[in-house]
């Protein structure tokens, strides 16, 4: 969540997955080709990434052999504008 005046949101992503039963899986984040990685080894894969973005992102696990999306998750960005809740009181000066 970001302030309406703030353009980008920076957050940490932690991803856990297993390659089995697939021979290979690729982790892909939309509009972030530098984060694309493919994994062949078995066992639990844990990735921790820091992302700074202004727009929603989709994290995908893709089977590159069949080009099938195995799992995907949308990460959306919410913005808010803080309201001014101060009560303005005008006291007249009288003599």
C-alpha positions as CSV (number, residue, x, y, z in Angstrom):
1,X,0.0,0.0,0.0
2,X,1.4,3.4,-0.9
3,X,0.5,7.0,-0.2
4,X,-1.2,8.6,-3.2
5,X,1.7,11.0,-3.6
6,X,4.3,8.2,-3.6
7,X,4.8,6.7,-7.0
8,X,6.5,3.4,-6.3
9,X,6.0,0.7,-3.8
10,X,8.9,-1.4,-2.6
11,X,8.2,-4.8,-1.0
12,X,9.8,-8.2,-0.3
13,X,8.5,-11.4,-2.0
14,X,9.2,-14.8,-0.6
15,X,8.4,-17.8,-2.8
16,X,8.4,-21.5,-1.9
17,X,7.9,-24.3,-4.4
18,X,9.0,-27.8,-5.4
19,X,10.0,-28.6,-8.9
20,X,8.7,-32.2,-8.7
21,X,6.7,-33.7,-10.5
22,X,8.0,-31.5,-13.3
23,X,11.5,-31.8,-14.9
24,X,12.0,-28.1,-14.9
25,X,10.2,-25.0,-13.7
26,X,10.8,-21.3,-14.4
27,X,10.0,-18.5,-12.1
28,X,8.8,-15.4,-14.0
29,X,7.6,-11.9,-12.8
30,X,5.8,-9.9,-15.4
31,X,7.6,-6.8,-16.6
32,X,10.7,-7.9,-14.7
33,X,12.8,-10.1,-17.0
34,X,15.9,-9.8,-14.7
35,X,14.1,-12.0,-12.1
36,X,13.4,-14.9,-14.5
37,X,15.1,-18.1,-13.4
38,X,14.7,-21.8,-14.2
39,X,15.2,-24.6,-11.8
40,X,15.9,-28.3,-12.4
41,X,17.0,-29.6,-9.0
42,X,14.5,-31.3,-6.8
43,X,13.6,-30.4,-3.2
44,X,12.2,-27.2,-1.8
45,X,13.2,-24.0,-3.6
46,X,13.0,-20.7,-1.6
47,X,13.5,-17.4,-3.3
48,X,13.5,-14.0,-1.6
49,X,13.2,-11.0,-3.8
50,X,12.9,-7.2,-3.3
51,X,10.7,-5.5,-5.9
52,X,10.0,-1.8,-6.5
53,X,7.0,-1.1,-8.8
54,X,4.2,1.3,-9.5
55,X,2.0,-1.3,-11.2
56,X,0.6,-4.7,-10.2
57,X,2.8,-7.7,-10.9
58,X,2.1,-11.3,-11.6
59,X,4.4,-14.0,-10.3
60,X,4.3,-17.2,-12.4
61,X,5.7,-20.7,-12.3
62,X,5.9,-22.0,-15.9
63,X,6.8,-25.5,-17.2
64,X,9.1,-24.5,-20.1
65,X,8.8,-27.9,-21.8
66,X,5.0,-27.5,-22.4
67,X,4.9,-23.7,-21.9
68,X,2.1,-24.2,-19.4
69,X,1.5,-21.9,-16.4
70,X,1.6,-24.2,-13.4
71,X,0.8,-21.5,-10.8
72,X,0.4,-17.7,-10.8
73,X,-0.3,-15.0,-8.2
74,X,-1.3,-11.4,-8.8
75,X,0.4,-8.8,-6.5
76,X,-1.6,-5.6,-6.6
77,X,-0.7,-2.2,-5.3
78,X,-3.2,-0.2,-3.3
79,X,-2.9,3.6,-2.8
80,X,-4.6,5.7,-0.3
81,X,-4.9,9.4,0.5
82,X,-4.8,10.4,4.1
83,X,-7.7,12.7,5.0
84,X,-7.2,15.8,7.2
85,X,-9.3,15.1,10.3
86,X,-8.2,18.3,12.1
87,X,-11.2,20.3,13.3
88,X,-10.9,23.9,12.4
89,X,-12.4,26.1,15.0
90,X,-12.7,29.8,14.6
91,X,-13.1,31.7,17.8
92,X,-14.0,35.3,17.4
93,X,-12.2,37.9,19.4
94,X,-14.6,40.1,21.3
95,X,-13.8,43.0,23.5
